[in-house]
Amino acid sequence: MPLDMVVDGKVHDHLLYHSINPNYKIDLIKFLIQSNADVNGVQTTYHTEESCFTKCLSFSYSTSNTEIVELFLKANCSLWVTSDVPPRHFLENIVKHPKVLHLLLKYKKLDEIQGRVIHLACQLQVYESVVLLLSTGVNPNMMMNDTTLLHTATKAKNKPLIQLLIAFGASKDIESGKPGKKQSLYSATEGDPDIIHCLNHPSFSVDRAIYKMLPQEIREAIFTWLVILKRYVENK
């Protein structure tokens, strides 16, 4: 008897959730999604709510397998469904796994929370993710808590991040801080000559080192654009 004659509704949803495991069968997952299993469905295990997509992401993190993640994204799943805003730890895991981040950017699942994501990538110093976010058009001058990314990198004396942000067009002229307590970028250097030199003479050598860490398929996707950008900045 065909499977679609014996299972339906919530049973489909339950099967979809439990089909995400190390012994997964991709054809079964495809069938369940095509049979209208809820890709945003939530299951309760050990008194904890977890969506199918969250389980899917966790599986991808532990195995580096993004096949199921892309299936869910093609089915237009929601990024987060168990509360209004994704928690920090959820976004941290995304930032730490550039292959997953690449897919989420491709399917435009981070458009409304770009600021949170890129600030986390900078804080965690996951340069592959910073490059991915900036190369897909995330604003390098985006502010969080009235502070620019470049200001945060300067205060942390993070030269690789300073170089990356400037390479992607971050402005050195935007002040950070609340009205009446604005602080220029150079005041954030605290007079450190190395950081001042880095701001005035950003190098592209660190970029090449970062590119080598990127997965091949991601590197190829952004390489041409970055070469054009480098030539533009050098000839400016």
Beta strands, then each sheet from edge to edge (+ up, - down):
strand 1: 42-45
strand 2: 48-51
strand 3: 143-144
strand 4: 147-148
sheet 1: 1+ 2-
sheet 2: 3+ 4-
end
